[in-house]
Amino acid sequence: MIRYDLLDTACGQLLVAIDEHGLRHVDFVDGLRTLPDQGGWRRDSEALAPYLAQFRAYFAGELQRFTLPLAAQGTAFQRSVWQALCDIPYGETRSYGEIAHAIGKPSASRAVGAANGRNPLSIIVPCHRVIGQNGSLTGYAGGLPIKQALLRLEGIPI
């Protein structure tokens, strides 16, 4: 059973969903990506309270690293990319090429970009910290204005 709640943030409303294993989905409601089908999901503010507390702390500038159980589903390659994203420190960025090198697949920049775009745990798996090789902002499922706001929140000049 997937349980969810919504959190109002300075960047827009955030959908946060969990199952018995942990965090399954985090995404901006008004982002560019189509949200998952929520048929069968149950809104459960009590169960989501500890999760939303960490997001509130993050948006208040009080939390740099989340300590939540993660239960994202993806291919082995996607999970390796998502793990590499989690290794990007708060307040820093990496390019797609740097992530490809970090996972031992230096020619896989495009595949890294595709896996980045399928990240179901926005913010927690910090895909907003990935930029183009030339330092330019690239796509973000929440939209570039949200990516810019998240980077500014983390003190990254853009």
Buried (B, 14 or more C-beta within 10 A) or exposed (E): EBBBBBBEBEBBEBBBBBBEEEBBBBBBEEBBBEEBEEEEBEEBEEEBEEBBEBBBEBBEEEBEEBEBEBBBEBEEBBBBBBEBBBEBEBEEBBBBBBBBBBBEBEEBBEBBBBBBBBBBBBBBBBBBBBBBEEEEBBBBBBBEEBBBBBBEBBEBEE
